[in-house]
Amino acid sequence: MNDVIVAGVGMTPWGKWGRSFVEYGVEAATAALADAGIDWRDVQFVAAGETVRNGYAGYVAGSSIAQALGWSGAQLATAYGACASGTMAIDVARARILAGLCDIALVVGADTTPKGFLAPNAGDRPSDPDWLRFRLLGATNPAYFALAARRRIDLYGATVDDFAAVKVKNARHGLANPRARFRKEVTAADVLASPIVSDPLHLLDICATSDGGAALVLMSESKARQLAGAASAVRIRGVASVTPTYPNTVLELPNIATDSSVVVPAPQRAYMDSIGDTAYDQAGIGPDDVDVAEVYDLATAIELDWYEHLGFCAPGTAEKLLRAGETALGGRIPVNPSGGLSCLGEAVPAQAIAQVCEITWQLQGRANGRQVEGARVGVTANKGLFGHGSAVVLST
């Protein structure tokens, strides 16, 4: 099977600009088209991530952005998977190219978000596990993140100092990202002095909501070679959008009924692990081949979970990897050299695409000031609503 080439990337600065998501999408798309050296009318297929907070235009995001760019006869698709929406749009465009139905596709994600945490979408969805935790438990995202953090504390002995260290690392990385919303170095003391939002997480442990857009131009290998040569191009080697496997009856909590020192073992590879596994399998690589990663760090503790889910270290050892400096620039496996969502903020359908933009810049040696030297393979990871997640593997 031929690879799909990332021929161009584009991304807006992220922040709170108060503009339409379509404007952000058009700005990012225009930058990606320029990066690829092609005209909008060369694009045969557009895939966009849906943004449910932005009315009818957001529900048909592909149509909205195509209209704004200028109707050209391109075919369309719109994907919704919450934070995994961007990867789903990438997957649709990639599949269309691999099927031989087009040679050039544009993938776009953009969002305009409210202040504060993201409330659950309207409507009753009793089969949706995320709706259930919103409505039955009152567990909005910060509370949900805090449960994950508490799990790391109870299972593996993580501390609030470990969580703060993730923020310190990402803030340092984000200083060199011109598109990052927050470009300010912080200390662990700053994190721990910020207000507690949901114990044990402080304000600076949790990412903000942001406006922003990101876009990719994808091409078949033959078209990329025809236009610019594909010998040193960045290739998409694997895309995963994975649902859980149930039943999972193995508890991952201390067995306090008998002996508080006994911990019931977790499954060898759980659902979140399978997100990366699927993408690795498609790419024909393993975690040891990865040079750089961009992961979903809505909260600091979640980034630590991803170290293990993506196979960078064994379960329960993420804190050791972090403390050794291995996930910082200059370490064995730098994670979130962009600064992550910690520095960008969350623009839901754009963030998975933004991660691919960053990995592409890294593999091309264009990540000025935050470059992972010698990077040849990168992976992204996100988790979406309704029990699914996503990952993309790219390489030169």
C-alpha positions, 0 to 999 in steps of 0.5 A: 500500500502506498503512503499518504503524504502530508504535503502542507500544514497550516495553523492559526495562533490560538487564543480567544479572538471572538471570531467565527470558526470558519475564519479560523478554518479558512486561515489555517487552510490557506496557510496549508495550501500555500505550504503545499504550493497548490491552489484551492481549486486543485483540492478534490476532497475536503474533510472537516471536524465538526464543531457542535457549539457553533450552530448549523454551520458547525454541524456541516463544517466541511460545507461551511469552510468549502463555501468560504474558500469558494465553491469549486466542486470538491467533494466533502465530508464532516466528522464528529468525534469530539477531541478525536474529530480531527483524526477522524477527518484525517482518516476519511481523507487518507482512505479516499486517497488510498482508494484512488478516489482522489489525489489531493485532499484538504483536512481542516479543524477549527473551533470557537469555544466558550469561556470556562469548562466545556458543558455537555452537549444538549439532549439525553443520551443514556447510552453515552458513557460520557453523558452518564458521567456528566449527568449522573455523577456531575463529573464535568471534565475537570472532575473527570480529570481529577478522578484520573489523577487520583487513580494515578496517586492510588495505583502508582504513588504519583504526587501533585509535584509530578503533575506540576512537573508536567506543566513546568515542562510543557510551559518551557516547550511552549515558549518557542511556539509562536502559535501558542496562546500561553507563552510564559515559563512557570515553576512548580510553586506557581502550579501548586499556588494556583487555585484547586479546581478539582482535588488534586488538580490545580488551575494550572494543571488543566488546559483552557478552552481556546479558539483556533484552526489547523489544516493539512493538505494530503496527497497521494505519493504519486501526485506529491512526487509529480509536484515536488518530489516525495523522497523526503516527504512526511508520510502518514503511516497509521491512523487509529480511531478505536473503541473499547473492548468490553466486558472488562471486569478486571478492577484496577483499584487497591483490594482493600476488602482483604489486604490494603497492600494487595493491588488487583493487576490491570489488564496487560493492554487496556483500551487506551493502550489499544489506541496506539497499538492499532496505529503502530500495527498499521505503520509496522513499528513499535513504541521504541521507534518513536522519536517525538510525541504530541499527546492529549494533555487536557490535564497534567496527570493525563499526559503521564497516562499517555506515556504508558498507553503509548508504550514509552514505559511500563505501567506505573513508571511514567513519573520516573520517566518524567523525573529523569527528563526523558520526555523533555526536549533533549530527552529520549522521547520528547512529549509535547514539544509544542507545549501541548494543550497546556500552552495552546488551549483546547479547540476541539476539532482542531487539536488532533490536526494541530498535533499532526502539524507539529509532528510534521514540522518536527520531522521536517526540521522546521520546529524552530526553537523546539526542534527534536534533533534527528526526529524521523518518527512521531505519534499523536494521541487523543481521546474522544467522547462516547468511548473512543480515541485516536492516534496518528503515526507519521514518519519521513 
